[in-house]
Amino acid sequence: MSARKTAPADGTELDIAEQVAIYQREFPTVDPQVETIVSSLSRVARRMGVAYSRQLTVLGITSAEWEVLKALVVAGSPYRLGPSELAKRLGLTPAAMTHRIDRMVTEDLVTRERDETNRVRVIIELTENGRDKWLESMRMAAVFEEELLQDIAPQERGVLAGMLGRMLRRIEDGTP
């Protein structure tokens, strides 16, 4: 009787080729090239997420807090948005946004002030500490990303960026 390849008992992941071979065994019409690409992308994304989370932990911020800092930076100087706009940009409910902002005000990452021109409106603004944390996270990420892409030549990076962009657009258009 031949041995059937299965996931290792120690909890480690199978090599991609082994995983795809199992997929083919269980679902013979699967395209091995497609599965290799998709499985590799999935693992890269998962491992990148772990690496970024570790970097943020070193800085004392969470991924959720980083997303708020990023939204404020992307808004541009003076790095201010209303809580409703922040919630909309991050896909959060107003209650979840309020909870997140409460923590971030306590940690001196953002301030919450009444708008001087409209006392009903609240403004969330990036603090110097929040901007410093965001900049340091970007520096750390740049080092990690350069190491990640070191085996891909500059011209290949452009091709890869184009291909991934097309894949992302297809998914975002809702037609994977």
C-alpha positions as CSV (number, residue, x, y, z in Angstrom):
1,M,0.0,0.0,0.0
2,S,1.5,3.4,-0.9
3,A,1.9,6.2,1.6
4,R,-0.6,9.0,1.2
5,K,1.1,12.4,1.8
6,T,-0.7,14.5,4.4
7,A,0.1,17.6,6.5
8,P,3.1,17.0,8.8
9,A,2.1,15.9,12.3
10,D,4.3,18.6,13.9
11,G,2.0,21.4,12.5
12,T,4.4,22.8,10.0
13,E,3.1,23.6,6.6
14,L,3.7,21.4,3.6
15,D,6.0,22.6,0.8
16,I,3.9,24.3,-1.8
17,A,4.6,21.5,-4.4
18,E,3.5,18.9,-1.9
19,Q,0.4,20.8,-1.0
20,V,-0.5,21.2,-4.7
21,A,0.1,17.4,-5.3
22,I,-2.4,16.7,-2.5
23,Y,-4.9,19.1,-4.1
24,Q,-4.4,17.2,-7.4
25,R,-4.9,13.9,-5.7
26,E,-8.1,15.0,-4.1
27,F,-9.4,17.2,-6.9
28,P,-7.8,15.9,-10.1
29,T,-9.0,18.7,-12.4
30,V,-7.3,21.5,-10.3
31,D,-4.8,23.5,-12.3
32,P,-1.4,23.0,-10.5
33,Q,0.0,26.2,-11.9
34,V,-2.9,28.3,-10.6
35,E,-2.8,26.6,-7.2
36,T,0.9,27.1,-6.9
37,I,0.5,30.8,-7.6
38,V,-2.5,31.3,-5.3
39,S,-1.0,29.2,-2.5
40,S,2.3,31.1,-2.7
41,L,0.5,34.5,-2.7
42,S,-1.5,33.4,0.3
43,R,1.6,32.4,2.3
44,V,3.5,35.5,1.3
45,A,0.6,37.7,2.5
46,R,0.2,35.8,5.8
47,R,3.9,35.9,6.6
48,M,4.1,39.6,5.7
49,G,1.2,40.3,8.1
50,V,3.1,38.4,10.9
51,A,6.3,40.4,10.2
52,Y,4.5,43.7,10.2
53,S,2.6,42.9,13.4
54,R,5.9,42.1,15.1
55,Q,7.4,45.4,14.0
56,L,4.3,47.3,15.3
57,T,4.6,45.4,18.6
58,V,8.2,46.7,18.9
59,L,6.8,50.3,18.5
60,G,4.0,49.7,21.0
61,I,1.1,50.1,18.6
62,T,-1.4,47.7,17.1
63,S,-2.3,47.1,13.4
64,A,-5.6,48.7,14.1
65,E,-3.9,51.8,15.5
66,W,-1.5,51.9,12.5
67,E,-4.5,51.9,10.1
68,V,-5.8,55.1,11.8
69,L,-2.4,56.7,11.7
70,K,-2.1,55.8,8.0
71,A,-5.5,57.3,7.2
72,L,-4.5,60.5,8.9
73,V,-1.2,60.7,7.0
74,V,-2.9,59.9,3.7
75,A,-5.4,62.7,4.4
76,G,-2.4,65.1,4.3
77,S,-1.3,68.0,6.4
78,P,-2.5,69.0,8.9
79,Y,-3.4,65.2,9.3
80,R,-6.9,65.8,10.6
81,L,-10.2,64.0,9.9
82,G,-13.6,63.7,11.6
83,P,-14.3,60.4,13.3
84,S,-17.1,59.6,10.8
85,E,-14.7,60.1,7.9
86,L,-12.1,57.9,9.6
87,A,-14.7,55.2,10.3
88,K,-15.8,55.3,6.7
89,R,-12.2,55.1,5.4
90,L,-11.5,52.1,7.6
91,G,-14.8,50.3,7.2
92,L,-15.7,50.6,10.9
93,T,-18.8,51.4,12.7
94,P,-18.9,54.7,14.6
95,A,-18.8,52.9,17.9
96,A,-15.8,50.9,17.0
97,M,-14.0,54.0,15.7
98,T,-14.8,55.8,19.0
99,H,-13.4,53.0,21.0
100,R,-10.2,52.9,18.9
101,I,-9.8,56.7,19.1
102,D,-10.3,56.6,22.9
103,R,-7.3,54.3,23.2
104,M,-5.2,56.3,20.8
105,V,-5.9,59.6,22.6
106,T,-4.7,57.9,25.9
107,E,-1.6,56.7,24.1
108,D,-0.9,60.2,22.7
109,L,-1.1,59.0,19.1
110,V,-4.0,61.4,18.2
111,T,-5.9,64.2,19.8
112,R,-9.7,64.7,19.8
113,E,-10.8,68.3,19.7
114,R,-14.0,70.2,18.9
115,D,-13.9,72.0,15.5
116,E,-13.5,75.7,16.3
117,T,-15.7,76.6,13.3
118,N,-18.5,74.1,14.1
119,R,-18.7,73.1,17.8
120,V,-20.8,70.1,17.0
121,R,-18.0,68.6,14.9
122,V,-15.1,66.7,16.4
123,I,-11.7,66.6,14.8
124,I,-9.1,63.8,15.2
125,E,-5.6,64.9,14.6
126,L,-2.3,63.1,14.4
127,T,0.1,64.0,17.3
128,E,3.9,64.3,16.8
129,N,4.2,61.0,18.7
130,G,1.7,59.3,16.4
131,R,3.5,60.6,13.3
132,D,6.9,59.5,14.7
133,K,5.4,56.0,15.3
134,W,4.0,55.9,11.7
135,L,7.3,57.0,10.2
136,E,9.3,54.5,12.2
137,S,7.0,51.7,11.1
138,M,7.5,52.8,7.5
139,R,11.3,52.7,7.9
140,M,11.1,49.2,9.5
141,A,8.7,48.0,6.7
142,A,11.0,49.4,4.0
143,V,13.9,47.4,5.3
144,F,11.8,44.2,5.5
145,E,10.3,44.8,2.0
146,E,13.7,45.4,0.4
147,E,14.9,42.1,1.9
148,L,11.8,40.3,0.8
149,L,12.3,41.5,-2.8
150,Q,16.0,41.2,-3.0
151,D,15.9,38.2,-5.4
152,I,13.6,40.0,-7.8
153,A,15.4,42.3,-10.4
154,P,14.1,45.9,-10.8
155,Q,12.6,45.2,-14.2
156,E,10.9,42.0,-12.8
157,R,9.5,44.1,-9.9
158,G,7.7,46.3,-12.4
159,V,6.2,43.3,-14.2
160,L,5.2,41.7,-10.9
161,A,3.6,45.0,-9.7
162,G,1.6,45.1,-12.9
163,M,0.4,41.5,-12.6
164,L,-0.6,41.9,-9.0
165,G,-2.3,45.1,-9.7
166,R,-4.4,43.5,-12.4
167,M,-5.3,40.6,-10.0
168,L,-6.3,43.1,-7.3
169,R,-8.5,45.2,-9.7
170,R,-10.3,42.0,-10.8
171,I,-11.0,41.1,-7.1
172,E,-12.0,44.6,-6.2
173,D,-14.3,44.8,-9.2
174,G,-16.0,41.7,-7.7
175,T,-15.2,39.4,-10.6
176,P,-12.5,37.0,-9.5
